[in-house]
């Protein structure tokens, strides 16, 4: 049976698992830039059409790519809450998130196993 992701209303940055290339050894938190982002309020996608359930994750797992399809939530219209690896939480605008999502590596694309962060 297929089930939508309901782990949390926040989503993990896919960099934590190497954007799907995760293997052993596991990443240590010290390998990530403390200023980088680890979790954010996700975009709510209406999967399944008008009668389908609303889901927070189009990839059906607990992580996302920081892009326009799976990125930051639009529920609050202008921005969303975001959490850093250093445990800070703050508000980020949709424009700032979109701009940061173009930087490889950056605060969103921060995969320790890839020099480009993706």
N, C-alpha and C positions, 0 to 999 in steps of 0.2 A: 504494500500500500504506500502510496506517495503522500508525504506529509510536508507541509510548509515549515520552514525554519521558525522556531519560536523560542530560541535560547534566551534572547534578551531584546529589548527595544533598541539597544545599541549594537553596533556591528564592529567586528575586528578588522583592522587593516590587513589585507592579504599579504603584506610584506612579512608578517609574523610567520607565515608558512611558506615563504618564498614564492608567493603567487602560484601555487600548485606544483612547484618543483622541490618542495620540502623533502629532505632526506636526513639521515643521520650524518654527523652529529647535529643535535638540536641547537638552535640559536640561543645565546645567553642574552639577557636584557642589556648587558654592558656592551653588546655589539651594535646596539641601536643608538642613534643620536638622541640624547635626552629631550631635545627640542622637537623631535619628530612626533607625528600623530599615530596613536595606536587604536583608538576607537572614536566613532562618531555616530550621531543620529543618522540612520540610513534613509535613503529615498524610499518612499512607499510606492511600490508598483502594484497595479491592479492586474495580477496574473489570472488568467482564466476568463478574461472578458468581464462584461457587466455583472454576470452571475457568479464569477469566480471569487475566491477569497483574496483579500488584500494581503500582500506579503511584503516583508521588509527586505527580502534578499532574492534577487533573480537567479543567483547561482545555487541556491538551496543548500547552503552550508553556513557557517558562522563567520565567514570573512568575505570581503569585497575588494574589487579593484577601485582605486580612487579616480573614477572617470565619470562622464556624464550619464552613463547608463546605471551604474551601481553606486554612485557617489553619495554626497551629502544630502541630507533630508530637505524636503521642500515644504514640510508641514507648517513651519512657522513663516513661510513666504520669503523672508529676506536672509535667512541663515539658520544655523543650528549649533548645538553644543558639540564640542570636540574635546577629546582627552589626549594628553601627551604621554609619552613614555615616562616622563618625570612626574606623573600623576596630577599635573595641573589640568583644570577644566576651564574653558572659556568659550565665548560666542565667536563664531566665524561666519562671515557673510558668504553668500553663494558665490559672489565674484572673487573673493579672496581664495576660496577653496578651488574654484576653477582655474585661477592663475597659478596656484601652487601645484595643481595637477599637471601642469605643462613642464615642470622642472624635473629632469632626470640626471642625477638623483636629486631628491628634495625632501621636504618634510612629510610627504605622502608616499612617494616612491623611494622607500628606504630599506629595501631588501639587502641585508648584509652580505649575501652571497653573490651579488651582482654589482659591478662598479657603476652601472647606470641606475641602480636602485630598483629596477623592474624585474 
